[in-house]
């Protein structure tokens, strides 16, 4: 579905919202009415497209692919926790490509529009940079949620024995932070590309001093959340390693106990086994020989337990 609305006196927002992929009808309208090329539309319609900045000289159009969070993410499909959205800038028109899971970005664009007067130069870029800031703020909130989950798992490890649930939760956190970090790194590369191009000789993206300062601030914000994501990823990895060590120690303790039980329980079998052999044994013909065998068995068990304790094996 394509909706066009003015954002101020000088700009038009063209909102292209698809259920999943761009329909043929919408594609034809964008090509015929707005002169958007198929190449731009292919990039914008690809749900697996990496974050990038492209310029189509034929259509004089900038394309920005940016990673945002999936509003309808399913816990069973963490790979879809982030999705790409696309901005296409063509003259005084700002095209926004989203699907049902990312359409909330339109509200961010409208909110950004209200921050700037219609009279300022390169207002379209200011709106985009402000939208970047709101998206980055979302990632910051998500990182806080991830850290809370990590702290909860760590506290559970300290209080009680580890369980299968904690193992699965840690694995999910590791997967999630990987997808989040990849998305943030992609966004960082995009804003750095914009900064590099804005300092060059490309007339179409010349920014005012104020816009460059805004872009620089956006880069700093994304860089900070990127560093935070990397730190969180390292901490989660260390928690996972600690968890593995705890599980290994528990397994070793269990095996040690089983080994001691095996040794101790084998002694009665060894001692009593002599009485089943065709050989003469001391006091075997006495009525109290059975109690004597128990005494020998007990003495051997105590000797083995003492020796294991002496070797710090208990």
Buried (B, 14 or more C-beta within 10 A) or exposed (E): EBEEEEBBEEBBBBBBBBEEEBBEEBBEBBBEEBEBBEBBBEBBBBEEBBBBBBBBEEBEBBBBBBBBBBBEBEEEEBEBBBBBBBBBBBEEBBBBBBBEBBBBBBEBBBEBBEEBEEEEEBBBBBBBBBBBBBBBEBBBEBBEEBBEBBEEBBEBBEEEEBEEEBBEBBEBBBEBBBBBBBBBBBBBBBBBBBBEBBEEEEEEBBBBEEBBEBBEEBBEBBBEBBEBBBEBBEBBEEBBEEBEEBBEEEEEEEEEEEEBEEEBEEBBEEBBEEEEEEEEEEEEEEEEBEEBBEEBBEEBBEEBBEEBEEEEEE
